[in-house]
Each structure stands twice: as C-alpha cells, then as structure tokens.
Amino acid sequence: MGQKLQQAFFLIRLKYLPKVCSAWRKFWYGVQGMRVGNGTALPALHTTWPHQVIIGSNCQLEPNIIYKYDGVWSKGPSIRIGDNVFIGSGCEFNINTGITISKDANIASGCKFIDHDHGIVSGLRIGAQPSVRAAITIGEDVWLGVNVVVLKGVTIGEGAVVAAGAVVNKSIPENQIWGGIPAKFIKTRT
C-alpha cells in the first residue's frame, strides 16, 4: 500500500500540480491585466507590471523568466510575445520602451533583452545620466542561442539565427546567421 500511495503522490506532483499552478498563475496575473493565449502554460515567473505583458497562444515558457520594467507604470503592453514562441529558463526582459517577439521564435535559456542604456556624457555622474531608449523587435522564426544579449534599438529579421553567447548591438537582416561579441555576420541561411 505504501508504494501505491507514493506512486500516486508522485503522479499528482508530476502531472497535475504544474497544471493547477499554471491555471492559478494565469488567473492571478490575468486579474492584474496580463493576457495569456490559449494553450500557453504559465510557469513560475517574475514581473513588476503584469498588465504590460501579452503572451500569445501555444507558447512554451520555461520557469524563472523575468519581465523587469525600469520605467514607471504606464498603460498598455510593453512586451508582446507572439504565438508558438519558445522561451528558455532564466531569460530576462529588461524593459523601458518595448520588446516584441514575433511568432515561431525560439529563445534559448539565459537570453537577455535590454531596451535602454545610460548616457555617457563626461562631466555628469553616471547615475544622473539620462536614459537612452529604443525598442527591440525579434522577427518571425528567429532562433537565439543560449545567453544571447540583445541591446536597445535592435531588430532581428525573419529567419535569422544568433549564435550562443553573442551580444547583438545592431540590427540583423532576414535569414542571416550572426555570432560573437559584438555580433557579426557569419553567413546567410540556405
């Protein structure tokens, strides 16, 4: 009897508990204004302003994704995630202006998106510098490898691939493969 009970608890913990927790998170964040599409489970995450997040349908999100807003409270979404997007664990969206991830994108674990930066004018304390901001756009069917960093003002074109560990500080055209620090063109997808 003890082994059967153990198996039952294991099954509940493995199969049903994640679904219950996801449903609770969708309800809780939904009350606060987050919109999550059908077929998308909501794992453990951190967000400062849930009403600024829109997540599409059939997305696969791994745990511990951070949606961090460095700007003040504002109306409307600051991050839009399209349908059928995969986002790996530990990704961070550091948002001041806006980040858009189009449908069918694959974002590997540990990627960071930062849509703003401090100014670097001499004679003014760094902490007092005005923020320099520009939105980030990730196109359809893009693949970002593990630990890619995408900086302000970048647009990554449809079908592009970015190698693991790259720092993307300028826009990438469609169907190109880039890598390195800073990211540079490697070749065109064929």
N, C-alpha and C positions, 0 to 999 in steps of 0.2 A: 504493500500500500504506500509506503514511504517513497518509493521510486516513482510510482504513478503520480503522486502529488508533486514531486519535484519536477517531473516532465511537464505537468500541467502549468506550474508556475513559470517554467522556462518558456513554454509556448506563449503564455499570456504576455510575458515580458518582451519576447522577441517579435511576436506577430501583432498583438493588439495594442499594447501600450504606446508604441510610436504613432499609431493611427489616432488614438484618443488624444495624445498630447498635441499632435498636429491640428486636429479639429479644434481643440481648445485654443491654441495659438491663433488660428485663423479667425475664430470668434473674437478673441481678446483684442488682437490688432485691428480687426475689422471694425469693432466698436470705436476704435481710435482713428479710423479713416483709411487704413491700409487696404488696398484692393489686391486680391489674390485670385487668379483664374482657376477654372475647373481643372481637376487632375493634378494640381500642384500641391504637394505636401509641404508644410512649413516646419522646418526643424528648429532647434534652438538657435536664436539669433539675437543681435543687439541692434536697436535702433533708437535714436533720440526723438525723432518725429515720425511716427508711423504713417500719418496722413500724407506724407511726401513720397511714399513708396507705392509703385504699381508693378505687380508681377503677373506675367501672362499665364496662359493655360499650359498644362503638361510640362512644366519646368521641373527639373531635378536639382534641388538645392541641398547641399551637404551642410552639416552643422557648423556653428560658430562663424557665420558671416556677419560682418559689422557694417551697418549703414550709419555713418557718423556725419552729422551736419555741423560744419564750422560756422555757418551763417546763423542768423537769427530766425525765429519762427516765421514762416511765410505760408501763404495759401498755395494749394496746388502741389503736384508732384515734382520732386527734384530728381528722382531716379525712376526710370522706366525700363522694365525688363520685358522683352518680347516673349512670344510663345516658343516652346520647345528649347529653352535655354538650359544649359548645364552650368552650374557654378559650384566649384570645389570648396572644400572646407577651408576656413581661415582667410577667405578673401575679405578685403576691406574697401569700402566705397567712402572716400573722404570728400564730402560734397559741400560746395558753397554755391555753385551756379546750377549745374545739372549734368547728369550722366545718363546716356541712352544706350542700351544694349539691344540690338535688333534680334529678330527671331533666328533660331537654329545656331546660335553662337555657343561655343564651348570654352569656358573659362576654367582653367585648371586651378588647383589649390594654391593658396598663398598669394594670389594676384592682388595688386593694389592699384586703385584709381584715385588720383588726386587732381581735382579741377581748379586748384588755386595755388598761389605761392606768395611768399613775402617779397616786397620790393627790396632792392639792394642799393639804394641811393646812399652815397657816402655823406657823413655828417649827421645822419639821423639814426638813432638807436634802432637796431634790427626789430625789436619788439614793437616799435612805434611805426614801422613802415606800413604803408597802405598795401592792402591785398591786391594781387594781380590775378584776375579770374578769367577763365574761358571754359566753356562746356566741352565734354568728351562724348564722342559718338563712336560706337562699335557697330560695324555693318553686319549684314546677314551672313550666316555661315562662316564666321570667323573663329579661328582657334588660337587661344593664347595659352602657351605652355606654363609650367609651374613657375611661380614667383615673378611673373612679368609685372613691371611697374609702368603704368600709363599716366602721363603728365598732362597738365592743362592744355586745352586747345587742340588736342589730337583727334583726328578722325581716322579710323582704321577701315579701309574699304572692304566691300563684299568679297568673301572668299579668301581673305588674307590669312597668313599663318605667322605667328610671332614665336620665336624660339624661347625656351625656358631661360629665365634669369635676365631677359632683355629689359632695358629701360627705354621706353618709347617717348621721345620728346618732340617728334614731328610726325605729321600725317603720313599714312601708308596707303598707296593706291590699291585698287582691287587686284585680287589674285596674285599677290606678291608674298614672298617669304622673307622675313627680316629677323635679325638677331644681333646680340651684342650690347655693349654699353658705351656710348649710346647706340640704339638700334640702327643698323644699316641694312641696305638691300643685299640679299643673298642670291635669290633667283626668282623667276616667275614660275608659278604653278603651271604644269602642263596637263 
